[in-house]
């Protein structure tokens, strides 16, 4: 038996930058950071709401910080980017047929965005 080391292909740190698909994949994965910060802030806001008026006012002051406003905007953009990639993937994963004809991918994606707008408008009308 020979004692040889197996070949390990060298991978450099910026391997994803060589292909546009992988670059956008990494951007999509990085959008989770502001989403996590937003979720933690919102969770703490619920805790502050239960804790009393002073705690909730302190949380509102924290949310008015310009850094938190930028993080919230980044979280919203990240959520919209996640929705875009999910909506564009759905017709490929679950093709929809009406009768014998397949519904076009653009129609499926457009209907999903319209549903998002309708549900968002309904929620805004309730609030």
N, C-alpha and C positions, 0 to 999 in steps of 0.2 A: 504494500500500500504506500502511496506517495503522500507526503505531507505538503500539499500545495494549498495556498490561500485561494479562496474563490474570488473571481473577478467581481469587484464592486465598482459600478459605474460612478464616476465622480459627479456630484451634483452641487452646483454653486448656489449661493443664497438668492440670486435673482433669476432662478430658473423660470419663474412664472412670467417674467417680463418679455420673454422671447416669443410668446404667443399671445395674441390679443384676447383670445377666449379665456386663457388662464388669468390674464391681467384683470379682466372684468369679474372673473370668479373670485379673485382675491379681494377686489373692491367690495363685492357683495358680502363676503365673509367679514370684512372689517366694519361694515355698517352695523354689526351687532353691538359694537362698543357703545355708541351713543344710545342705542335702544336699551341696553342694560342699565346705563346711567339713568335714563328717563324712567324706566320701570322701577328702579330702586327709589328714585325721588318721589314718584307717585305713591309707592307703597309707604314711604315715610310720611307723605302728606296724609294718607288715610289714618296712620297711627297718630299723627298730630291732631287730626280732626277729632279723634276720640279722646285725646288727652286734655283738650280744653282750648279755650280761646287764645291764650298766650302762645301756646305751642303752634297752633295753626297760623297765627299771625307771623310767627318767626319763620315758619315754612314758606309762607307767601313772600316774605322779604327775601328769603333764600332763592326762591324761584324768580324773583325780579332781577337777580344778579345778571349782568350781561353775558357772563360765561354760561350760565344755565340757559339763557335764551338761545344762544348759539347752539348749545347741545340739543335743545328741543327742536330747533330747525333742522339740525343734522339728523336727529332721530326721525323726524317726519319725512325727510328726503330718503333716508334709508328704508323706511317702511314702504314708501311709494316705489322705490327701486325693487324691493322684495316682491311687492304686488305685481309689478310689471313683469319680472322674470317668471313668477308663478303663473300669471295669466297667459303669457306667451308659451309656456310649457304645457298647459292643460290640454289644448287641442291635439297635441302630439301623443300625450299619455292616454287620453280618453277621447277618442274621436266620436263625434256625435253624428248620427245619421237620422235623417227624416225620410222615411220611406226607403228607397234604394240609394238616395243621394247623400253624400257626405257634406255636412255643413262646412263652409270654408273657415279656415283658421281665423281670418280677420273678423268674421262675423261673431265667432265665439268670444274672441278677445273683446270686441266692442260691446257685446251684451254684458260681459262681466264688468267692464268699466261703468256702463250705464247703471247696472245694479248697485255698484258701489256708490255712485252719485245719488241714486234714489234713496238708498238706505241712510246715507249721510244726511241728506236733506230731511228725511223723516225724523231722524234723531235730533237734528237742529231745531225742527219745528216743535218737538216735544219739550225741549229745554227752553 
